[in-house]
């Protein structure tokens, strides 16, 4: 294949890694934590208990859960990253974490929120097939009314050849995969999303246990 050509597989991945509700068509990319960020995140993981996703009704190969993020105004003012607890995609499954930059990074700094998914070491890693090969959908929930509909959603299709999806060698893989431009800052932290300095993210897994 000549340099610059795009395979059918690449085209399919490009189509999957799109924003469903904010209008961009940026592809997902790998992004690496700094050493200082890794120390902070490791401390958070050690102090908390892992959370396990629930099976989706009528979808035997899919799980999801919703978790809250607090002190949003403080993170915005100090421009500090937000790190999730460890999240397990299935009972006795893989552990992952979410890293968010409220004021963005790289090409999206100052205009877009950046969001990346990381593999985290889990108790059952030696029994699981690697690399991770499933799909992760991250949605920001609208709190303006009943139902908690998805205000913003992004689909992340795992790329098994990337280091971000290999079996983690450390407590948290330093390289994550996601979007430098997950969503515009004003939309991600808009009034429908943030209430009482709190917001909710829904994470859905499908395809790979």
N, C-alpha and C positions, 0 to 999 in steps of 0.2 A: 504494500500500500504506500502511495506517495505521501510525502510530508504535506500536512494541511488537509488531507482528505478526511472525511467523517464517515465512520462505519454506521451501519444500521443500529448497532448496540449503543453507540455514542449518541445518536439522534434520539433513541428511546429514553436514555438517561437524561438528556437535556430536557426532554418534554416532561419528565417526572419531576425534576428539580426546579419547579416554577412556583411563584407565589400564586395562591388561588384567590386572594382577596385584596391585594394591595397594588397590583398592576405591574410590578417589575418582572423581568425575565432573566434575572441574574442566575448563573449556575452556582451550585454549592462549591465550597473549596475547603481545603485543610487549613487549620490555624493552630498555632502552638502557644501554650501558656508560658509565662515567664516563671523563673524559679521562685520568685516571691509569691506569685499567684498560686503556685502549686502548694507551697507551705500553708497558705491560708485555707485552701480547699481541703487539703489533707486533714487539717485541724477540725474543720466542719464535719467531715465524714466520720472522724473518730468519735465525735461527741454526739452523733445522731444514730438512729436506727434506720436501716434500709426500709424502703417502702416498696410494696409489691403491687403490680398492676392487676386489674380485674379482667376476667374474660368478658368480651363484648357479647351481648345477647344475640344469639343466632349466628355468631362468627367464631367457630371453634379454633381458628388459627390467628385470632387477633385479640389483643388486650389493650386496656387503656386505664388511665387514672388522671385525676386532677389534683394539683397542689397549689398552695398559695405562696406568694412572695410579699413580704412586708417591708416597711421602712423605705418605700419607693422614693419619697422626696429626699431622703438622706443620700441614697445612692445617686440620684440625679445631681444633687448639689455638689457632692464630693467626687463625682465621676468615677465611682468605684464599681468594679465588676460584681455581678450577682452570681453566686454558686449554689446549685441545688444540693439537697441530700442525695445519697445513693438511691437509685430507682431500679427495681428489678422488673424486667420485661415479662417474665413468666414465673410462676412458682418454681423454684430451683432452676431459674434461668440466669440470663446475663444481667450484670449490673451496669448501669449507665448514669451519666450525670449531665446536667445542662449548665453551660457557662454563658452569661449574658453581659454585654457591655452597653449600658444605657445610653452613652454618648458616642458609641460606635468605635470602629477601628479602621485603619488603612483607608480604602477608597470611600468608606461610608462615615468616616469620623465627622461628627458635628451635624450630620443630617439623618443618619439611619441607626437604629439599634442593631447590634451584631449578636448572633446567637449560634452556639456550637454545641454539638453532642460529643461526649467522651465516653470511652469504655472504662469501666472501673473493675478492679479485681473482685471476684465473688467466690463464695465457698464452693460452687459447683463447676468452676471453669474447666477443670480437668476432664469432666464428663461431657462437655459440650463441643459441638463442631465449630471450628474456627476457619476462616474469619467470619464475623457477623455478616449476614447477607440479606437482611430483611429491609423493611421500610419503616421509617419513623415519621409520624405527622405531628407537628407542634402547632398548637392553636392557642391564641390569646382570647379569653372569654369576655364577652360583653356583659356588664353587670347592670345595665340600665333597665332591665325588666325580667320577668319570669323566664326560666328556661336556660339561661346562660348560653346563648347561641355563640358560635365561633365568629369573633370579630375579625381576626387575622389568622390565616393558616398557611403553613409551608410544609411541603412534603420533601423528606430527605431519603433518597434511595441509596442504600449502602453500596460502596464501590469496593469489593473485596480485596482488590490489589493494593489499596491504600493502607498506610500504616495505622490510620485512625481506627480501622475495623479489625485489627489483629488482636489476638489474645494479649491482654495487658501484662506487661512485664513489671510494672510498678503498681502501687496502690491505685493511682489514677494515670491513665495514659496522658502524656503531656500534649499530644496532638489530637485535636478534635476536628470535626467536620460539620460544616453548616454554612451560614450566610453572613458575609460582611454587611450586607444590606437586607437584613431580615424584614424590616418595615420602617417607614419614616418615623422619626422620634415622636412627632406630634400625634401620630395615629396610634402608635404602640402604647403611649402613656396618655391618651386622650380621655376625656370625661366618661365615656361609656365603659372604659376599661378599668380605670383606677378609682376605687371608692374607699374612703377611710384609710388612705395611704396603703392600700392592699390591692393586689391583682391576682388573677388565677390563670394558670396555664394547664392545658390538657395535652397529655402525651399519649399517642396511640402507636402500637407496634403491630406489624403484620408481616407474614411471609416466612420468618425464620425464628424458631423457638429458642 
